[in-house]
Amino acid sequence: MAFFIAPILVTCLVLFEILLSQWRYRERLIKKLSQIDPLTNLFNRRQINQCLDQIVQEHEENYALVLLDLDHFKFINDDYGHDKGDETLVRVAEVLNMHLRDSDVVGRFGGEEFILILHKSNLEQATQAAERCRTAIQALEIYSDDGERIHVTASFGIAIWPVDARTSNDLLKAADTAMYKAKAMGKNCIQF
């Protein structure tokens, strides 16, 4: 009897392990999809908010929050098409990743807004990092289908923890206010 039952039992165990591994893979994929922006492969707003909450809970000192918004992005979409707008977002994401430390967090906050969490950074260090990113974005070479160069610039707002805020929401508001100040100052600049 055991001679007949053993192969059936082994087959069932193998099938069960295959199903279990597929389930684990799908769980990892679902988790990743809930954290990552599919276009830029950066953290999405939900994951950024979780990172900020974790930093506040752990009472991490000296970190900077940088919000940046691409200037005149609507015109890129309107004049050159949404595919060029998407290409611009992807290229900006690549630039941000290249010009920051591995310990820093980069995310797409929505639309044409990006967010940077710079660990162990004071205002001077955050301004230097933002300037590197601003210069690199301005130097991007993106061309329309007709060969016309698409000029890309961004406005940056910086807020420092715990100087500018007591909660992660306050810090976001401070960085947002600074970013809009940069827009009002003529765009393509950094404010805090």
C-alpha positions in Angstrom: 0.0 0.0 0.0 2.8 2.4 0.9 4.4 1.6 -2.5 1.3 3.2 -4.2 0.7 6.1 -1.7 4.3 7.3 -1.6 4.4 8.6 -5.2 1.1 10.3 -4.8 2.2 12.0 -1.5 5.5 13.1 -3.1 3.6 14.6 -6.1 1.2 16.4 -3.8 4.1 17.9 -1.8 5.8 19.0 -5.0 2.6 20.6 -6.3 2.0 22.2 -2.9 5.5 23.7 -2.9 5.0 25.1 -6.5 1.8 26.7 -5.5 3.3 28.1 -2.3 6.3 29.6 -4.2 3.9 31.2 -6.7 1.9 32.7 -3.9 5.0 34.1 -2.3 6.2 35.6 -5.6 2.8 37.2 -6.1 2.8 38.6 -2.6 6.2 40.2 -3.2 5.0 41.6 -6.5 1.9 43.1 -5.0 4.0 44.6 -2.2 6.4 46.1 -4.8 3.5 47.5 -6.9 2.0 49.1 -3.9 5.3 50.9 -3.1 6.7 51.8 -6.6 5.6 54.3 -9.2 5.3 52.2 -12.4 6.6 54.9 -14.8 9.8 56.0 -12.9 10.4 53.0 -10.7 10.8 55.4 -7.8 8.9 55.2 -4.5 5.4 56.4 -4.8 3.7 58.9 -2.5 2.3 56.2 -0.2 5.8 54.7 0.4 7.3 58.2 0.9 4.8 58.9 3.6 5.6 55.7 5.3 9.3 56.6 5.2 8.6 60.0 6.7 6.5 58.5 9.4 9.2 56.0 10.3 11.8 58.7 10.5 9.7 60.7 12.8 8.9 57.7 15.0 12.6 56.9 15.3 13.3 60.5 16.2 16.0 60.7 13.5 17.8 64.0 13.7 19.1 66.1 10.9 17.4 65.2 7.7 16.2 67.4 4.9 13.1 67.1 2.8 13.3 68.5 -0.7 10.3 68.9 -3.0 10.8 69.7 -6.6 8.4 70.4 -9.4 9.3 70.4 -13.1 8.7 73.9 -14.5 6.3 74.3 -17.5 5.7 70.5 -17.6 2.2 71.0 -19.0 3.7 72.7 -22.0 6.0 69.7 -22.6 2.9 67.4 -22.6 0.9 69.8 -24.8 3.6 70.8 -27.3 5.5 67.6 -27.6 3.0 64.9 -26.5 2.6 62.7 -23.5 5.2 60.2 -24.6 7.8 63.0 -24.4 6.4 64.0 -21.0 6.8 60.5 -19.8 10.3 60.3 -21.2 11.1 63.5 -19.3 9.8 62.1 -16.0 11.8 58.9 -16.5 15.0 60.9 -17.3 14.6 63.2 -14.3 14.1 60.2 -12.1 17.4 58.7 -13.4 19.2 62.1 -12.8 17.9 62.3 -9.2 19.1 58.8 -8.5 22.5 59.4 -10.0 23.2 62.6 -8.0 22.2 61.5 -4.5 23.7 59.2 -2.0 22.6 55.6 -1.6 21.2 56.4 1.8 18.9 59.1 0.4 15.3 58.3 -0.7 13.9 59.5 -4.0 10.2 59.4 -4.8 7.6 60.6 -7.3 5.2 62.6 -5.2 2.6 63.0 -8.0 2.4 64.3 -11.5 5.6 66.2 -12.1 6.6 66.5 -8.5 9.4 64.6 -6.9 10.5 64.3 -3.3 14.0 63.7 -1.8 14.6 62.6 1.7 18.2 63.4 2.6 19.4 61.6 5.7 21.9 63.3 8.0 21.8 66.5 6.0 21.8 70.1 7.2 20.6 73.0 5.1 24.0 73.5 3.5 24.3 69.9 2.5 20.7 69.8 1.3 21.2 72.9 -0.8 24.3 71.4 -2.4 22.5 68.2 -3.2 19.5 70.2 -4.7 21.9 72.3 -6.7 23.6 69.2 -8.2 20.2 67.9 -9.2 18.9 71.2 -10.5 22.0 71.6 -12.7 21.8 68.1 -14.0 18.1 68.4 -14.8 18.7 71.7 -16.7 21.5 69.9 -18.7 19.2 67.0 -19.7 19.2 66.5 -23.5 15.7 65.5 -24.5 14.6 66.0 -28.1 11.2 66.2 -29.7 10.4 64.0 -32.7 11.4 66.9 -34.9 14.8 67.1 -33.3 14.0 70.2 -31.2 15.6 70.3 -27.8 13.1 70.2 -24.9 14.4 72.5 -22.1 13.7 71.0 -18.7 14.1 72.9 -15.4 12.8 72.4 -11.9 12.0 74.5 -8.8 13.2 73.2 -5.5 11.9 73.7 -1.9 13.9 72.6 1.1 12.7 72.0 4.7 15.0 70.7 7.5 13.9 68.4 10.4 13.4 69.4 13.2 14.1 73.1 12.5 11.1 73.7 10.2 8.5 71.3 11.7 7.3 69.0 14.4 5.4 66.5 12.3 6.0 64.9 8.9 3.0 66.8 7.6 4.4 70.1 8.8 7.7 69.3 7.1 5.9 68.5 3.8 4.0 71.8 4.1 7.2 73.7 4.7 9.0 72.2 1.7 5.9 72.8 -0.4 5.8 76.5 0.7 9.5 76.8 -0.2 9.0 75.2 -3.6 6.2 77.6 -4.4 8.5 80.4 -3.3 11.0 79.2 -5.8 8.3 79.2 -8.5 7.4 82.8 -7.6 11.1 83.8 -7.7 11.3 82.9 -11.4 11.5 79.1 -11.4 14.7 77.0 -11.8 16.0 77.9 -8.4 16.2 76.6 -4.8 14.4 78.1 -1.8 14.1 77.1 1.8 
